[in-house]
Amino acid sequence: MSDSKAGTWSIVFACVVLFPAAALSQLQNGNHRVTTVVRTDAKLTIDGRLDEPAWQTAPVITDFTQKQPDEGQSLTELTEVRILYNQEFLYIGAYCHDRVPNGYIVNEIQRDFDIQLQDYFAFVLDTFNDDRNGYYFGATVEGNQRDVQFSDGGRISNENWDGVWYSQGRAVEDGYIVEIAMPFSTLRFSKDKEQVWGLQLIRKIRRHDEVGFWAPLARIYSGTTGVAFAGELRGIENVEPGRNLQVKPYGLVGVKHLESRDEGTKGDFDGGFDLKYGLTSGLTLDLSANTDFSQVEADAQQVNLTRFSPFFEEKREFFLENSGIFQFGSLRNDEALLFHSRTIGLAEGQPIPILGGARLTGRTGPYYLGFLNMQTRSEDAIPATNFTVARVRRNILGNSDLGAMLTSRRSGLKEDHNRAYGADGNLLFSRNRYRFSGGLARTESPTRSGDDRLGKFEAEYQTSLVRLQSSYVDIGKNFNPEMGFVRRRGRRMFGSQFELRPRLSSSSRVGRYVRDINWTTNSQHILLSTGKTETKYMLNRLQLAFQNSSILGAHYESNFERLTDLYEVTDGVTLPIGDYPFNESKIWYRTDRSKFLSGGIEWLWAGFYSGKRTELTLDLQVRPNYHFSTSVHYERNNIDLPQGTFTTNLVGFRADYSFNPKMFLNSFVQYNSETDQLVSNIRFRLIHRPLSDIYFVYNDVHDSKLDKTDWSLTLKYTRLFSF
C-alpha cells in the first residue's frame, strides 16, 4: 500500500472509531449548580475579615467536589463562600477552613502566581454565559493575585492579561480568609436588566494536591476554568459595565549600545499611550500610539537540532489581550498558523518600531468580532509596513462556532504585499467530549502563485479513561501567510493520538503511592508532494505522578526521515540526501516543585540520522521562602555522525525576588553554544497603582562569534487613568 493511501486510511479508521462512539456516549453528570447573589447598599472594606453585617445576609456555598485526586469526593476541608454585589462591585468572600493550623502552603507572592505551587481560592466568571469565554481570578492568603482571560472553553488562555480588582487575605486559627471586590467596569457583559453568568468556584489544598470545584468537573478536562461545566450566578440586576474609558500614557528614558548594527552608545527618550474604550457592553476599542514593549522579558534560548524554524510564543501584552479571537482552525497544530502576532514589530527577534494602531474586539449578539491594524516605521533595510487582521466568528449549536479570517501585510514598496484568508469551524458536543475543528485557507503573494492552499482538520473524543485524537494538515508548496507561521510547505500530515489515563483512588493499593498513570501513543506521518514519506514517527510514553508530587516517565520513539536536500546540521557537518531510520529512548524524573529544594533529570539516548545522539538535561531550584527563588537549567547534546562530531550546551540561571505582591525583581542569564550567545535580562517592576507600573530593565546580548555586544538600560513609567 502506498504512503498516501496508508495515511488516508488512518484518517478513515479514526473517524470510524470516533463517530459511532458519539452515538453511545452519555453526558457528564448533569448536576447543575445555581446560586443567587444578594444586593447590598454597603461599600465593603476589603480587609480579609468578613465581619461586616452585610456578609451575614449572603447565602453560604459549601459544597465543593474534588477534581483530583479523588474525583467526585467532597473536598477534605470545609470551604464557605459568600457573594454580594452593589452598583459598582461584585464581592466574594471565601473562608477556607483547615484543621491543621497554618497548614496552607504559599511559595511565591508575585502577581500571576503558579497555581501548582500553593493553596489558593479562585473563581471563574462567564459573563455572557456561553460556556466558552470569560475570566479567571485567583488569590492567596498573602494577597497576591492571578488573573487570566480565556476563550474557547479555556483552551486558549492569556495569562498576561491584568484586570483591575481588589483582594486581601488573612490567616486565622482554622485556615484563611480571602476577600475580593470585582469592579463591574473590569468586565464585559450584556446590557440585560437581569444578568445570568456562568460561575465556577475553585479551591486548591496544596499539601494534599487537592483541587475542588463548586460545579463538579471531571479529571478528563484539562485546564483550571471548568467553564463548560460551570454553575450559574443569578440575581445581579440593573448594573452596567460603564464606559470603561482608560488611558494609559507612558514615558521612558534609557541608553543603548548596539555593536551588531555598528552603532555607538546613544540615549533613548520616548513616550506614547494606550487607550481603551468600551464602545458597547460587548465591544472594546483599543488605540495605541508609539507602541512600546521594552519591559517584555527576552525570549528563552533554544537548541534547534531540526531542519525547520523554531516557534516562539508571543509575550507582548497588547497582542495577547483578546488574542483568542484571532485563533484559526485547530488549536493543537502549530505547523501552519494563518496569523501569528510576532510577525508585527519583530524581525529575526529584533524589535521594529511600531508607530501605533487600533484593535476592536468583543461580542455583539451571536458574533465575536476582531479587527487589528498596526503600522510600523521603516528600520534599516526594512520598509514601513501596515498589518491588518479581520476576524468574525459566529456561535452555533451552543458552544460551537463558524468563522472567517483575513490578514493583509503591505509596505510602500512595489510588489511587497501579502494576503491570506480562510474559513474555519469548531464543533463541540456533549459538553466538549467530542470536538471537531478545521479550516481552509489560501494566500496571495506577487512572488508565489498556485498550490497556495491550507487545509487542517482535527477530531477528538475523550472519556474519563481515554482520549482519541486524529488530525490532517495539507499545506501547499506556495502557501505563504507572511503574518503567520509555517514550519514546512508542500506537505500532507496525518497524525493520531491515543491516551489512556486510568482513575486511581487514593485508598487503593496502588493509589496510596501513585496519583495518576498516563499512557500515550502518538504518531505522525508526513508526505511530500510526490506522495513519498518525508517524516514518520511512533511515540509510546508512560508517566507516573506520585502522591508525593514527584513524576517519573519514559518514552520510546521510532523515527524515519528522508532528506531530499543536503542538511547542514551545524557548521562543517552536512548530511547527504538519503533515507534515515533511527530510534529514541528517554527517561525523566522530577521532584515536588513546591519544596525548598527541587529538581529534575532527563536522559535521552538515540540514533540521529546516520549517527548517535545523547542528551542530558538537569534542573535545580531552591525556594527558601515565598520571597526568593533561584534555579539552574543545563542541557547538553552530544552528536556523533560519520560526517563529524559536535556538542551543544545550553545553560540558564534565574533568580526572582518578590519584595511584596506589588514589587518584584526578576533576572536570568543564558548561554547557548549553538549560537554562541550569552543573553542577560534583569527586570525590576513596581505596581504603584492598579495597572500602573514602573519598570527598570537591563538587557545584554553578547555574540562571541562576532565579538559584539548589544546592551540597553531602560526606565519606563506608566499610569492608568480611568474615567
N, C-alpha and C positions, 0 to 999 in steps of 0.2 A: 504493500500500500504506500502511496506517495506521502511525503511530509504534509502537503497541503490537505489531502483527504483525511489524513490522521487527525490533523488539527480541527477540521470541520466536524468530524465525528465526535471529538471530545466535547465540543460545544453542544451538539445534539444530545449526547448522553447526559450532560449536566442538566439540560433543560428537561429531559425526560424524568430525571430524578427529582428536580425541584418543583415542577408544576403539579404533578399528581399529589405530592406531599401537601401542597397548599389546600387541596380539597378536603383533606382529612384532619387538618390542624384545628386545635382549639385555642381560643383567645386566652391570654393570661387572666388570672383571677380578676373578675370584674368588680372588685371591692373598691368602689369609687368613693373617695373621701370628700366631704364638703364641710366648710366652716364659714360662719357668718361673723363678720367683723363688727365691732361696736364703735359708734361715733362718740367722741368726747369733745367738749369745748375747751379742755385744758391744753396748754402747751407744756409738754412734759420736759423735765430736765434729764438729759442723758448722762447719768452718773453710775449706771450699773447697780442700782439699788431696788428698783421696782416697788418702792414704798409709798408712792403717791396713790391717793384714793381711787383715781381713775382706773388703775390696773386691776382693782378688785371687781370692776364691772365687766371685765372681759372673760369670755368662756376660756376654759383651760384645755389645751390639747396635750394629751399624754401618750397616745397610742403610737409608738414608734416600732417599726419592724425591721429586723436585720436583713440587709442585702448580703453581707458577709460577716463572719464566717458561716453562721448557721442560718441560711436563707429561710425566711418565714417565721423565725422565732422572735420573741419580743427582745428589745434591747435590754441588756442586763442591768442598766442603771436607769432610774426614772428621769424623764425629761418633761418639763412643764413649759408650755409656750402659750403666751397671751398676745393678742393682736388688737390694736386700736387704730383709729385714724381721726384726724381733724381736717380742716380745709387745706392745710399745707403739707402734712406729713402722714405717712403710714408708719405706725410704731409697732415694733416687735420686741417682746421681752422673753428671754429663754432662761429658765432655771435648770441648769444641768447638774442634777444630783450625782453624788459619788460617795459610796460607802467607805472609800479609802481617803482619808484626809490628804489634801494636796496630791491626789492620785493622777491628776491631769498632767499631760506632757506638752510642753511648748519648747520647740527647738530653734525658733527664729522669730524675730519681731518686725522684720521689714514688711513693707506692703507687698501684696500678692505672694503670700507665704506658700510654701509647698504643703499641699494637703496630705501628703503621705507621711509627714514627719510629726504631726501634732494633733492634739484634741482641738476641736472647733465646733461651732454651730453655724449652719448656713441655711439659706432659703433661696428658692427659685421663683421668679415671677414671670409668667407667660401672659403679658398684659393684653394681648389680642386673643388669648385662649384658642390658639390654633394648633397646639401640641407640637410646635416646631421651633419657635423663636422666643427669645426672652433674655433675662438677666439672671446671673448667679451672684450672690453676695455672701461672704463668709467672714467670721470674726472669731478671734480667740480671747481668752481671759485677759491677755496682756494689752488688748486694744488694737492690735494690728488687723488690717483689713485685706480681703481678697475680693476682687470683682471681675466678672467675665461677661462679655456679650457673646451670645451664641445663636446659631441658626441651624436649620436642617436637623431638628431634633437633638441638638447638642453635638452633632458630628463635626460641625465647624465651630471653633471657639477662638475668640480673640481675648487672650489673657492679658494683653497690654492695654485694653480699654480701662479707663478710670472714670468713675462717676462721682458725683458729689453726694455723700451720705455720711451719717454720723453714728459712731458706736463707742461703747465703753464697756469694758469687762471688769469684774471684781470677784476675787476669791472669797468664798465663805467656808464655814466649817465642814459642810457636807457637799462640796462641789464648787461650782462657779456660776456667775450670772453674766449674761450678755444682754445689753440694752441697745436698741437700734432705732434711729429715726431716718426714714427714707423720704426725701422731698419728692412730691409728685412731679416737680419740674425736671427731675433727673430722668423720668420715664416717659416713654411714648405710649399712648393708648387712645382709644376711640373717644368720641365726644358723647357717647351714650350717657343718658342720665344715670342709669344704674350699671355699674361695671361688674363683669364676671371674669375673673382672671384665673389662669392656672396657677396653682400654688404647690410647691414641694418644700418640705422642711427636712433638714438633714443634721445628724449629729455623728461625729466620729469619736470613739473612745480608743485612743492610740495604744494603750498598753495591752488591750485585748484584740487589736486590729479589727474592731467592730465598726461597721458603718450602718446606721439606722435611718430609715426613711419613714415619713408620716404616711405617704401614699406608697404602699408596698411596691418594690422594684426587684425584679429577678436578677440574679447574677449574670445572666447571659448578656445583659445590656451594659456595654461598656460606657465609660463616662460617669459624670457625677451629677448631671442635671435631672435625669429621670423625667423630662418634660412630657414625653408621650404618655406617661402614666401618672401625671400629676393630679392632685385633687383640685377642688375649686374653692376660690375665695370669693364670697358674696357679701353684699351689704354696703359696698362703697358707692355713695350717691353724691351727685352734684359737686364733683371735683373736676378740675381741668389741669392739663399738663402745663398751662401757662404759655407765655410767648417763648420762653426758653431762649431768649436772646443772650448770647455770651460772646464777649470779645476778649481775646487773649493776645495782647501785644508781647513782643519780646525785644530784648536788646542784648547784644553780645560784644565783647571786646576780646581780643586774643592776639596771638602771634603764631606764625607758622613758618616752617623751613622745609622746602621741597627740593631736595637734591635730584630726585628722579626726573624732575622737569627742568633741571638746571636753573632753579630759582633760589635766590638767597633768602635770608630772613626778612619777613615783612609783617607789618601789623594788619590786623583784621578787625574792622568795625562794621557792624551791621545791625539791622533791625527789620521788623516786619510784624505781621499779626495774623491770627486765625479768627474767623468769625463763624458762629454757629447760630442758626435761626430756625425755629420750628414754624415752617410755612403753614402746616395744618397739624392736626393732632397726630398724624402718622408720617408726615414727610418732613425731612430736615435738610436744610441747605447749609453747606459749609463753603466758606470762601477763605482762601489763603493767599497772602501777599508776601513775596520774598521768602518762600518756604525754607525752613532750616531744620536740619537733623543732626546737628553737631553733637548732641548729647547721646545719640544712639550708640550702644555698645558695638565694638568692632566684631566682624564675623570670626567665628572659630576656625582655625586652620584645619584642613582636611588632607589626608594622604589618599591620592586618587591613583589606583592601580588598574583602572578600566580604560577603555578606548574612548570614553564619552565624557562630556562636560559634567562636572558635579552640580548638584542642585543646592542653592542657598535659600533659606526661608526669609520672608520679609520681616523686618524688625521695626520699621518706621511707623510711629503711632498714627499718623494721618492716613496712611494706606491700610492699616489694619482695621480701623474702625469701620464697621458695617461691611467688611470685606466678603462676608459670606454671600452677599447678593451677587457678587461677580464670579462665583464658582460655577464652572461649566462642566456638565456631564458628571461622570463618575468621580468620586472623591478619592478612591484608593489607587489611582494610577497617575503618576506624575511623568510618564513617558512623553506626554504631549498635553500642554496646557494652552488654552486659547488666550488666556490673559494671566500674566504674572507681573505684579506691580513693580518688581525690582528692575524692570526694563525702563522705568521712568526715573530720571535723575541719577542713574548709575551707569557707568561704562567700565567693564572689566574691574568691577569692585570699587572704582574711584567715583566720588561724587561729581555730578554735573549740576551747576546752579539752576534752581527752579525759580522762575520769575513769579509764579503763582498759579492759581487755578480755582476750579469750583467743583463741588460734588453735591449731587442731590440723591438722597436715598430714603427709603421708607416704604410705607404701605398705604394704598388707597383702595378701599373695598377688597376684592379678592386678589389684587395685583400688588406685587412687590416691584419697585422701580429702582434703578440705579443708573446714574449718569456721572461721568468723571471727565473733566477736561483739564489738562495741565500743560503749561508752556515752559520749556527750558531755554536757557540762554546759550549762546554759542560758547564753546570752550575748546581752545586749541584748534584741532582739525575737525571737531565735531560741530556741525551747524546747529543753530537754534531749531528746535523741533517741537511740534504740537502733538499731544497724545490725547485720544478720545476713546472712551468706552461707554456704550449704551447697553442697558440690560433691562429686560422685563421678564417676570415670572408670574404665572397665574396659578393660584391654588385650585386643585381639583380633588375630588374624592376624599375630602377630609384633609389629610396631611401630605398629599402628593402634589406635584406641580409640573407644568409645562412652561418652557421659556424660549427666548431668543436673545442673541447677543451679537454686538457689532463692535469691533475695535478698528481704530484708524490711527496710523502714525504718518506724519507728513512734515518734512523740513522745507526750507526755502530753495533747496537745490532741485534742479530738473531731474525727473525720473527717480527721485528719492521719496517714495511713499509706499505704504503697505496697508492692506485692508484684510480683515478676517471677519467672517460672520458664520453663524450657525444656529441650530435649534437643538434643544435638549429636553429631557424629562426625567423625573424621579417618581416612581410609583412605589408606594409603601402600603402594605396590607397587614391586617391582624396586628395593628399597633406596632409596626416596624419589624414584625417577624419575617415578612417577605419583602424583599427590596429588589426593584428592577430599575436600572438607570442607564442612560446612554445619551449620545449626542452625535450629530452630523455637522460638519463644518467644512468651509473652503477658505482659501486665501487668494489674494490678488496682489501680485508684485510685477513691476516692469521687467525684472530680470528672470522671472520664473513663470512658466505657463504650462498648463496641462498637468495631470496627475497631482493636483493640489488639494486633495481631499483629506478629511479625517473622519473616521467612524470609531466610536468607542461605546461598548455596551458591557453591562455587568448585571449579574443576578446573584442573589444571596438568600439563603434560608437558614434560620437558626432556632434552636430549642435550648432548653436548659442543659442538654447533653452535647449537642453537636452544632457545628456551623459549616455550611457548604457554600462555596462561592466559586463563580465561574466568570471569566472576563474575555473580551475580544477587543483588540485595537487594530485598526487599519490606518496606516499613515502613508500618504503618497510621497513620492520622492521629491516633489516640489512644494509640499505643504510647508509654509513659511510664515508663521504668525510672529512678526517682529516685536509684538507687545506680549508675547507668550514665551513658552519654553518647549523645546523639542529635543529629546535626547538623541534619537536616531530616526532617519527618514527612510521611506521606501521599504517598510516592513509591515508584516502582519504578525500579531502577537496573540497567542492563546494562553490563558492562564487558568488555573484552578487551585482551590484550597479546601482541605478537609481539616476540621479542628474538633478534637474530642476533649471535653472538659467535664469529667465525672464529678458529681457533687459528693463531698465528704462531710460527714457530721463530726464535730469536734469530740463527740463522745465515743466514736468508733475506734477500733484498734489502730487503724492506720491514721484516722483523723486526729488522734491525740498528738501526732507528730507532724503530719502533712496537712496543710490547709487547702492547697489546690494542686491538681495534676492537669497538665496541659500537653496534649499530643497534637502536633500539626504536621500535615503533609502538604507541601506546596510545590507546584510545578509550573514551568513556563516554557513555551515553545515559540521561537521567533523565526519567521520565514523571510527570506529575501524576496525581492520582486520576481525572481526567477522561479520561486516555489521551493528552492533548496533551503535546508535548515542552516541558520546562522548561529543561533544560540539555543541550547536546550539544557534544562536542569530539573532535578527532582530533589527536594529537600525534605528530610524527616527530622523532626525536632521534638524533644521531650524536655519539659521543665517542671520542677517540683518547687512549690512555695511552702516553706515550713512554718509551723506555728510560732517559731521564734523570729519570723520575718526575714530569714535568710532564704536564698534562692540557689538552686543547683540545676544546671541544664546541660544538654549535649545535643549536637546535631550531626547528621551525615548527609552530604550532598554530592550527587553525581552530576558532572558538567560535560558539555560539549560546546566547543567554539570553533567556528570556521572563519578564517581570515581570508578575505578576498583582496586585501591590500597589505603592504608591509606595515608592521605595527612597531613603532619605536616606544618601548616600554619606559626607557629612561635614556639619558644621553649616552650614546655609544652602544646601546643594546637594542637591536632590532630583530623582531621575529619575522620569518618568511611566511609567504602565503601557504595555507595548508589547513588540515583538519586536526583538532587538538582535543581529545577526550582526557579528562582528569577528574579526580575526586577530592573531597574536602571533609575533614573531621574537625570538630570544635567542642570544647568543654568549658564551662564557666561556673563560677561560684561568687556569690555576693552576700555580705553580712547585712544585718539590720542597719539601715541608714540613719535611724534616729538615735543611735548610741553615741557615746562620747568618741569612740574610735570605730570607724567602719571602713570597709574596703572591698575590693573585688579583684578577681583574676580571671583572665581568659587565655586559653592556649589553643592555637589553631595549627594543624599540620595538614598539608595539602599538596596535590600536584598544582602546577601553574603552567599551563600550556605544555611545552616540551620539557619543563623542569620541575622544581620543587619550591615550595614556599612554607615558611613558618612565621607565625605572628604571636607575639606576647603582648598582652595589654594588662596594665596594673593601675589600680585606682586606690588612693588612700585619702580618707577625710577625717579631720579632727574637729570636733564640735564641743568645746569645753563648757559653753553656756549659750543662751539664746542671743547673745550679742555678737559672738565671734565664731567664724568657721573658716577653715582653710583646707585646701585639697590639692593633691598632686595627681596628674594623669601622665602615664607613659605608654607609648605604643611603638613597638619595634617589629619591622618586617625584614626577614632575610630571604632574598630571592636568588635561586641558583638555576641558571639556564645555560644551555650549551653555548649560547651567544655571549654570555657574560654573567657576572655575579655582582649584586649590589645590595645595599642595606638602606632602609629608611627609618628615621627616628622622628617621633612627634612627642614633644614634652610640653606639658602645660602646668602652670601653677596659678591657683586662685586663692584670694583672701577677701573675706567680706566682714565688715564690722557695722553693726546697727547700733547707733547711739540710743535711739528710741524709735517708735514706729513712724517717725517723720524725718529722720536724718540718717543717711547711710553712706558708707564708703565701700566701694567695690573696686577690685583690681584683679587683673590677670596678666600673665606673661606666657607666651607660647613660642616654641621653636620648632620649625618644620624643615627637616634636612632635604626634603624633596624640592622645595622651593628655595631653600637656604635663606629663609627669612626669620627674623626674630621680631615678634609683634608684642607690644605692651599697651595696656589700657588701664588708666586709673580714673575713676569717676566718683565725685562727691555729689550727693543730692540732698537738698533741704526742701521739704514741703512746707513753705512758710504760711500758706493758706490752702484751702481745698483747690486742687488742680492748678496751683501756682507754685513754681519751683525756682530754686537757684541751683545751677549746675556749675561744677568746676571740673573740666575734663582734660586729661593729658593723653595723647596718642603718639605712639612711636613705632615706626616700621623700619627695620634695618635690613637691607638686602646685601648679603655677603658676596653674592656673585658679581654685583655691580659696584660693591663697596660704596653704597649710597644710603643715606638715612633721611627719611621724612619724619618730621615731628610737628605737633601742634599743641598749643595750650589755649584753652577757651574758657571764659567766664560768661555764663548765659543766665539772664533773669527773665522770668515770665510771670505774668499776673493776670488772673481771670477776673473779669468784671461781668456780673450777671445782672440782667435788667428784667 
